[in-house]
Amino acid sequence: MDKVMNSVCSALAASLLLLAGTSEGSAGTCEAKVIGVSGISNYNRATDSGFLAVRSGPDSDYTQIGEVYLGDWNLVFEKRGNWYKIGCYEGRCSAPFWGPAKIEGWAYGRYLSVGGLCDNLK
């Protein structure tokens, strides 16, 4: 029952964030779906497969702080070059294999399908 309530609360919170904008500079309802990575059936941290790394800054030289997975939905807060600052709101990223749940950090744009109201991204 706790898992069901957590899922319902997470979905409600994500919906409210989408309706109200975000706390990260009013990025609005800009969203990104993870694409182009292999599915979780191929998950292997040793070979960096089955996930998209989320980093502490907008470059691969920054530390990996978490991960998101194929099909996960994320709010987008900011853009720097080909990197997006994202926050997980729906999908496997709510209960990741590694790192914190509902991660917020930077992900490489090649593996994100970005859409919605994104015109005001920095």
N, C-alpha and C positions, 0 to 999 in steps of 0.2 A: 504494500500500500504506500510506503514511503517513497518508493521509486516512481509510482504513478503521480503522487502529489508533487514530487520534485520536477517531473516532466511537465506537468500542467503549469506549475509556477514558472518554470523556465520559458515555456512557450508564451505565457501571459506577459512576462517581463520583456521578452524580445518584441512582442507586438506593441507594447507600450513605448519601447525605445524607438521603434519604427515610426509610430504616430507622432511622437514628441520631438524627434530629432535625437541627438546624442549629446553627451556632456563634453565631448572632445571638439568643441568649436563649431557646433551645429552643422555637422556634415550632412544632415538630413537623412534621407532614406537611401543612401548609396549602399549597395550590397555587392558581395562577391561570392560566387560559388566556386569551390575548388574543382578544377578540371585538369586533365592531362597528367595525372599521377596514377600509378597502378593502384588497384583496389586493396583493401585491408587483408584480403586473402594472400597477398604477396608481402605483407608487412615484415620488414627486417631492418632493425636499426643499424646493424653492422654494415649493411650495404646501402643504407639510405633509400630503401624502397617501401612503397605503400603509404607514404605520407608526404606532406609538404611542410618543410621546416618553418617554424615561426621564430624570428630572431629579435634580439634586443634593439637593433637598429637597422636602417635601410641598406644593408650590404651583406654579402656572404661572409665577410670578415667578423661580423658581430656574432656573439654567442647565441647558440640555439637555446631558446627558453621553453619551447613547446612544439606541438605539431597539430596540424589539421589534416583532414582526410578527404578523399574523393567524395564529392557530393555535399560536403559540409557548407553551410551558409554562414556568412560573416558580414557584420557591419563594416563599412569602410570609413575611416576617420580622416585619412590624410594620404597624399601621394607624393613621393620623391623619386623622380626618374621613373624607373620600372618597378619600384617597390611601393607597396601599399601597407599602411598601418590598419590592421584589421582587428576585429573582436568577434570571437565565435559566439553564435547565438543558436545554432541548430545543427544537429548531426552528431557523429561520433566524437567530435571535439568536446562534447559535453561530458564525456567519460573516456578520456584518451588512454592509449596504451602507455604513454610516457608524458610526463610534464603535468602542469596544472590544468584542471578543467576550465572551460570558458576562457581560454588563453586570449590575451591581447598583446599584439606585437607586430612585427614587420614580416611580410611574405612577398616573394618574387611574383610579379604580375603575369609572367608567362603562364602560370598555373592557376590563374583566376579569371573567371568570366565576370566582369564588372558591369553593373548596370544600375538604373534607377536615377535618382536625383544627385548626380555627381559633379555638376558644374562648379560648385563652390569649394571643391577640394583644393587645398594649398599645394 
